[in-house]
Amino acid sequence: MTRGWLLVLLLALSCAEQKDPIAATLDSVAAAAEERDSSAVLGHLAPEFPNRAEVENQLRRYFFGYKTIEVVIRERNVQRSGSTAWATFLVDFIGLPKQVGGFDQYLPRSAHYRFEVTLADQGGEWKITSAKWEERGDRN
């Protein structure tokens, strides 16, 4: 009986769909942001990514102002051509501001963004080469 379950488990694992590497990269960036790990977020940016310092400064501000951060990626659309990919997606940002001198009264507890990113396969790793985003007033 034990062998039967082991065989079923091995079969299920071998048939399990591999996660798309683009989706995995984006999910990894979101997880790093939730962990408040700016170096991990920046590690997903390609060396040629423009305005890296601006992104780093924004991350510092978010991580300083919020005690907890949740990032939900939805409506992901990915297109790929060879070693380049383009992705558009919506992000719901949910954060618990730190309570420091009334600072928490000025920070939003949620925000919604639309992202457009370009990625490139660089040595077997997908790196973000450019990104544009805009805040959306609604969830759509």
JOHUGI-V447335 format. One record per residue. RES is the residue in one letter. PHI is phi in radians with two decimals (NA if undefined). PSI is psi in radians with two decimals (999 if undefined). Layout:
BEGIN
RES:PHI:PSI + RES:PHI:PSI
END
This chain:
BEGIN
M:NA:-0.72 + T:-1.08:-0.70 + R:-1.07:-0.66 + G:-1.08:-0.79 + W:-1.18:-0.66 + L:-1.11:-0.73 + L:-1.12:-0.75 + V:-1.09:-0.75 + L:-1.11:-0.81 + L:-1.09:-0.69 + L:-1.12:-0.77 + A:-1.10:-0.74 + L:-1.16:-0.66 + S:-1.27:-0.45 + C:-1.62:-0.16 + A:-1.03:2.36 + E:-1.21:2.31 + Q:-1.24:2.41 + K:-1.25:2.39 + D:-1.00:2.29 + P:-1.12:-0.48 + I:-1.21:-0.84 + A:-1.06:-0.70 + A:-1.10:-0.70 + T:-1.12:-0.83 + L:-1.11:-0.71 + D:-1.13:-0.62 + S:-1.17:-0.67 + V:-1.11:-0.78 + A:-1.07:-0.76 + A:-1.12:-0.70 + A:-1.12:-0.68 + A:-1.13:-0.72 + E:-1.11:-0.56 + E:-1.43:-0.08 + R:1.09:0.69 + D:-1.89:1.54 + S:-1.11:-0.63 + S:-1.14:-0.60 + A:-1.22:-0.70 + V:-1.08:-0.88 + L:-1.12:-0.47 + G:-1.13:-0.32 + H:-1.56:-0.05 + L:-1.61:2.40 + A:-1.19:2.68 + P:-0.96:-0.56 + E:-1.51:0.09 + F:-1.02:2.19 + P:-1.31:2.62 + N:1.07:0.61 + R:-0.98:-0.70 + A:-1.11:-0.65 + E:-1.11:-0.76 + V:-1.10:-0.77 + E:-1.06:-0.73 + N:-1.14:-0.70 + Q:-1.11:-0.73 + L:-1.07:-0.77 + R:-1.01:-0.76 + R:-1.11:-0.81 + Y:-1.07:-0.82 + F:-1.18:-0.53 + F:-1.26:-0.70 + G:-1.46:-0.36 + Y:-2.04:2.36 + K:-1.33:-0.74 + T:-2.33:2.64 + I:-2.39:2.36 + E:-2.20:2.36 + V:-2.16:2.09 + V:-2.01:2.08 + I:-1.67:2.30 + R:-2.50:2.91 + E:0.88:0.86 + R:-1.34:2.29 + N:-2.26:2.08 + V:-2.13:2.36 + Q:-2.19:2.49 + R:-2.35:2.49 + S:-2.45:1.83 + G:1.10:-2.14 + S:-1.70:0.29 + T:-2.16:2.50 + A:-2.42:2.66 + W:-2.21:2.37 + A:-2.36:2.41 + T:-2.12:2.51 + F:-2.87:2.84 + L:-1.83:2.56 + V:-2.23:2.26 + D:-1.75:2.10 + F:-1.80:2.21 + I:-2.23:2.18 + G:-2.43:2.62 + L:-1.86:1.85 + P:-1.11:2.59 + K:-1.23:2.56 + Q:-1.69:1.47 + V:-2.18:1.90 + G:0.93:0.64 + G:1.37:0.05 + F:-0.97:-0.61 + D:-1.11:-0.35 + Q:-1.26:-0.32 + Y:-1.82:-0.23 + L:-1.64:2.36 + P:-1.22:2.60 + R:-1.54:-0.25 + S:-2.68:2.70 + A:-2.70:2.76 + H:-2.27:2.35 + Y:-2.29:2.69 + R:-2.02:2.22 + F:-1.97:2.55 + E:-2.25:2.08 + V:-2.23:2.64 + T:-2.01:2.38 + L:-2.21:2.71 + A:-2.36:2.48 + D:-1.35:1.98 + Q:-2.11:1.71 + G:1.14:0.64 + G:1.54:-0.04 + E:-2.06:2.37 + W:-1.48:2.13 + K:-2.05:2.54 + I:-1.41:2.12 + T:-1.71:-0.41 + S:-2.76:2.72 + A:-2.67:2.44 + K:-2.23:2.51 + W:-2.58:2.71 + E:-2.46:2.51 + E:-1.35:2.43 + R:-1.94:2.37 + G:-1.27:-0.44 + D:-1.99:-3.13 + R:-1.48:-0.03 + N:-1.78:999
END
